[in-house]
Every structure is written in structure tokens, then in C-alpha cells.
Amino acid sequence: MVTSLYSNKPYMPCMFPVGDWNITGVVWQKDVNGKDLFDFNTYGPCKILTDAWQWVHVWKLDRYGDYEYQTDEVVKDYCYWFHYGFSPTTLGCIRMWSPQDAIEFGRFAEDVLVSEKVISLKVS
């Protein structure tokens, strides 16, 4: 079960939204002190962040915490990233082919963003 970061309500993840978006930053798995900031197996060496978002339906959960049915209520889902992970699927993010691809793309994105340029995406 996934919950909205802003409303703490459960929703079913959706595919990366169609539209015009931007890459907004890069978060590396290890901080400057070598501390893990997130699970490498799930997100790989870095998360390449975007400003992509979409409306998703809130779900009613059963007594076991499993999805029971979709409600009419909607919330914004903001966490659409590029990243690597050992699972062949993601919860809507764009999965990089390998950890090395994620590192190279992350470094490229950082270099472009530091120069105050924009990295635009067109997702169709």
C-alpha cells in the first residue's frame, strides 16, 4: 500500500504521467558522510527527481490493510523519478537499465542543473 506524502491517504500507484515535465534534482543514496539515505535495492545509487505529478484515486482498505475498492476522492501523487532498482518494475517511476546508467545520468543531470539550465521531458 502506498500513501500520499501530503494527505497520508492510501492510493494505487500509476504509470509515469503523460505531459511536459522537468528534472529538478538528484539525490544520491549515500550522503557526504557515507550514510545510507534510502534503500539501494529499491532505488539504486540515486534518484533523479522530476516535477511530474498526477491525480490518483484514494482507496478504501480492508481490515488487513489491503486494497478493497477505489473511492471518488483524489490526491496528488508527486514522486515520479528516474532510478535503478533490482525489481524489474517500479511504482510509476522510470527504471534505469543499470546502476551505472543511473550514476551517469545523475551526474549529467547535476552538471546541467548546476549551470542553471533546464532538463525538459516530454512523456507520451
C-alpha positions, -999 to +999 in steps of 0.1 A: +000+000+000+012+035-009+001+066+009+002+102-003+031+121+012+008+151+016-025+136+027-014+103+042-042+086+023-038+052+005-038+051-033-028+028-061+004+039-079+000+048-115+023+049-145+046+080-150+022+107-161+020+119-197+030+155-202+058+180-202+080+178-171+114+188-158+142+171-140+145+191-107+174+174-088+194+144-079+195+127-045+224+102-040+219+071-020+248+079+003+253+113+019+287+131+022+294+110+054+287+077+037+253+073+055+226+055+035+197+078+028+175+052+012+175+015+002+199+008-026+180-024-037+148-003-043+163+029-057+198+022-067+226+047-064+205+078-069+170+092-075+167+117-104+138+138-093+111+154-116+083+178-111+058+153-126+026+147-108-010+135-114-043+130-096-048+095-082-078+079-065-078+072-028-085+036-020-105+021+009-085-006+027-099-038+042-092-048+078-059-064+068-046-032+051-051-045+016-068-025-012-106-031-011-120-006-035-113+027-052-132+058-039-142+090-057-117+110-036-084+120-054-050+132-041-019+144-059+009+119-065+043+137-068+070+111-065+079+103-101+116+097-105+142+080-127+161+054-107+175+019-108+162-009-086+167-047-085+129-052-092+121-052-129+091-029-121+086+004-103+055+021-088+053+046-117+089+057-119+111+053-149+136+025-142+172+029-154+188-001-171+217-004-147+232+012-116+259+026-138+233+042-161+217+058-131+251+072-119+259+086-154+225+101-158+226+115-123+260+131-128+248+146-162+217+160-146+237+176-118+261+192-142+232+207-163+212+218-132+243+235-116+247+256-148+211+267-142+199+251-174+166+231-176+163+194-185+129+191-200+110+158-205+081+151-229+064+119-218+038+104-241 
